[in-house]
Amino acid sequence: MDATTPAAPTPASAPPASAQSKSQQAYHWIKERIAAQEFTPGYRLVLGTIAGDLDMSVVPVREAIRQLEAEGLVTFERNVGARVSMVDDSQYRFSMQSLSILEGAATALSARALTTEDVRHARRINELMVETLDHFDPRAFTALNQEFHATLFEKCANPRMLDLVRAEWARLGHLRDSTFSFVPGRAAESVREHENILVLIENGAPLAEIEKTARRHRSATLDAYLIHEHPDESLGLPAF
């Protein structure tokens, strides 16, 4: 999976403020607060208040909220206004299924561009994840998990693929604090699977094999969640 509110540098980090339009500044400002749970599900987003905090007019704030609404992070209700979307279990499943496919492909497309230092860095992160298992902190573990995967897929040469992966990561951070909170036993399996992916990359394995392994690694976390939370629905899970 592995999803959470990121607490470390993430692949979805915003560009420098100087390079952003006002609507982009408002977009990233609101999105960061949703991810950090400062703006929790159901929180009302008052355009005038946000515009005042950012020292801008309500027009770019309205544009930012429309973009967040398109991403599913914000909902707009008549006579109520914009609110942070409520956690939707089905949306979490859809995002995890999508990410398993997208991230698997991005990891495979990135594999040949990774340097020895990139792989070494990813392994160091995975070792830190192993160290957290004895005194497990789901949020810290998931932040490291996101950094690990970003290291492996960020050199994908397809910018559209990267945009889609980052968008699903951001959506997951909003939908579920950390799946590992629900299925902590999955964490130990996850770090072992990380090592398998690294070995495939180091050995120059066929890209199809790297893609399949990365994809099944992600979908295995969703499977673990469904088995734990919805055992009646988990029979016959498709192998994404």
Backbone hydrogen bonds, N-H to C=O, Kabsch-Sander energy under -0.5 kcal/mol:
donor,donor_aa,acceptor,acceptor_aa,energy
5,T,177,D,-0.8
13,S,10,T,-1.5
19,A,16,P,-1.9
20,Q,17,A,-1.6
25,Q,21,S,-2.5
26,A,22,K,-2.5
27,Y,23,S,-2.4
28,H,24,Q,-2.8
29,W,25,Q,-2.3
30,I,26,A,-2.5
31,K,27,Y,-2.6
32,E,28,H,-2.5
33,R,29,W,-1.2
34,I,30,I,-1.8
35,A,31,K,-2.6
36,A,32,E,-2.0
37,Q,34,I,-1.2
38,E,33,R,-1.9
39,F,33,R,-2.3
40,T,38,E,-0.8
42,G,84,V,-2.7
43,Y,40,T,-2.7
45,L,82,A,-2.8
46,V,44,R,-0.9
47,L,45,L,-0.7
50,I,46,V,-2.5
51,A,47,L,-2.9
52,G,48,G,-2.1
53,D,49,T,-2.4
54,L,50,I,-2.0
55,D,51,A,-0.6
55,D,52,G,-0.7
56,M,51,A,-2.4
61,V,57,S,-0.7
62,R,58,V,-2.8
63,E,59,V,-2.0
64,A,60,P,-2.3
65,I,61,V,-2.4
66,R,62,R,-2.0
67,Q,63,E,-1.8
68,L,64,A,-2.3
69,E,65,I,-2.3
70,A,66,R,-2.0
71,E,67,Q,-1.3
72,G,69,E,-1.1
73,L,68,L,-2.1
74,V,68,L,-1.1
75,T,83,R,-2.8
77,E,75,T,-0.5
77,E,81,G,-2.4
80,V,77,E,-1.8
81,G,77,E,-3.3
82,A,45,L,-0.5
83,R,75,T,-2.8
84,V,43,Y,-2.4
85,S,73,L,-2.5
89,D,87,V,-0.5
92,Y,88,D,-1.9
93,R,89,D,-1.9
94,F,90,S,-2.3
95,S,91,Q,-2.5
96,M,92,Y,-2.5
97,Q,93,R,-2.6
98,S,94,F,-2.5
99,L,95,S,-3.0
100,S,96,M,-2.2
101,I,97,Q,-1.3
102,L,98,S,-2.8
103,E,99,L,-2.9
104,G,99,L,-0.5
104,G,100,S,-1.0
105,A,101,I,-1.9
106,A,102,L,-2.6
107,T,103,E,-2.6
108,A,104,G,-1.9
109,L,105,A,-2.6
110,S,106,A,-1.3
111,A,107,T,-1.3
112,R,108,A,-0.5
113,A,110,S,-1.6
114,L,110,S,-0.7
114,L,111,A,-1.0
119,V,115,T,-2.1
120,R,116,T,-2.4
121,H,117,E,-2.7
122,A,118,D,-2.5
123,R,119,V,-2.3
124,R,120,R,-2.0
125,I,121,H,-2.1
126,N,122,A,-2.2
127,E,123,R,-2.2
128,L,124,R,-1.9
129,M,125,I,-2.0
130,V,126,N,-2.0
131,E,127,E,-2.0
132,T,128,L,-1.1
133,L,130,V,-1.3
134,D,131,E,-0.5
136,F,133,L,-0.7
141,F,137,D,-2.8
142,T,138,P,-2.4
143,A,139,R,-2.1
144,L,140,A,-2.1
145,N,141,F,-2.3
146,Q,142,T,-2.4
147,E,143,A,-1.9
148,F,144,L,-2.6
149,H,145,N,-2.3
150,A,146,Q,-2.5
151,T,147,E,-1.9
152,L,148,F,-1.1
153,F,149,H,-2.0
154,E,150,A,-2.2
156,C,153,F,-1.9
162,L,158,N,-1.9
163,D,159,P,-2.3
164,L,160,R,-2.1
165,V,161,M,-2.3
166,R,162,L,-2.7
167,A,163,D,-2.2
168,E,164,L,-2.0
169,W,165,V,-2.2
170,A,166,R,-2.4
171,R,167,A,-2.3
172,L,168,E,-2.5
173,G,169,W,-2.1
174,H,170,A,-1.1
175,L,171,R,-2.3
176,R,172,L,-2.5
179,T,3,A,-0.8
181,S,178,S,-1.8
182,F,179,T,-1.6
183,V,179,T,-2.0
186,R,183,V,-2.0
187,A,184,P,-1.5
188,A,184,P,-0.5
189,E,185,G,-0.9
190,S,186,R,-2.4
191,V,187,A,-2.0
192,R,188,A,-1.4
193,E,189,E,-2.1
194,H,190,S,-2.1
195,E,191,V,-1.8
196,N,192,R,-1.6
197,I,193,E,-2.1
198,L,194,H,-2.3
199,V,195,E,-2.3
200,L,196,N,-2.0
201,I,197,I,-2.2
202,E,198,L,-2.8
203,N,199,V,-2.3
204,G,201,I,-1.3
205,A,200,L,-2.6
209,E,206,P,-0.7
210,I,206,P,-1.9
211,E,207,L,-2.8
212,K,208,A,-2.2
213,T,209,E,-2.3
214,A,210,I,-2.6
215,R,211,E,-2.5
216,R,212,K,-2.4
217,H,213,T,-1.8
218,R,214,A,-1.8
219,S,215,R,-2.4
220,A,216,R,-1.8
221,T,217,H,-0.8
221,T,218,R,-0.8
222,L,218,R,-1.2
223,D,219,S,-2.6
224,A,220,A,-2.3
225,Y,221,T,-2.2
226,L,222,L,-2.8
227,I,223,D,-2.6
228,H,224,A,-1.8
229,E,225,Y,-3.2
230,H,226,L,-2.7
233,E,230,H,-1.7
234,S,230,H,-0.7
234,S,231,P,-0.7
237,L,234,S,-1.0
240,F,238,P,-1.4
